[in-house]
Amino acid sequence: MQRAPEVAAELAQVVPQALWVTDWSRSNRNWFAAVQTEKKMMFIILTLIIAVAAFNLVSTLVMTVNEKQADIAILRTMGASPGLIQRIFLVQGLAIGLLGSLAGVGLGLLIALNIDVIVPAIEAIFRVRFLPRDVYFISELPSDVRFSDVLTVGLMAFGLSVLATLYPSRRAAKVQPAEALRYE
């Protein structure tokens, strides 16, 4: 199936010139182009969703830094270096990012591998058809889990969470002992 263009080219050399040889990838070129475009758009949408989650992580860590300024000041007064404070918040952000990425990948895989059961259940509950047979060429939603795609999305989610922790952790490291204790 994947070698269809090669087989068509070999066949075209063997059959008489009066015959026209084509393969399924050429005759359905527009459909495959649409699928590729949809795949790229889904990647962009997933990236935006992950970016929103990363911004949520940034805001959570910034609020944590603001709430913990007195505690950070006490640690600094006791001799903790700015680097140690920064590492504490980096570890916290990395733990949240790792757990969130693993949970997202796990839940996504669970749904993708069971989509053939989930969609009919939702259709039965809400009495609606997502893919009516009289409108679409397919009657069920296919799912083809690709390890490379799962790995890419998982690593991107974790990478964005790592980037999201940099600003709050640097901000925490800049807390001065005297300034934070004045506000308490």
Summary of the structure (lengths in Angstrom):
residues: 184
radius of gyration: 26.6
end to end distance: 70.2
largest distance: 91.7
contacts: 463
relative contact order: 0.15
helix: 76%
strand: 0%
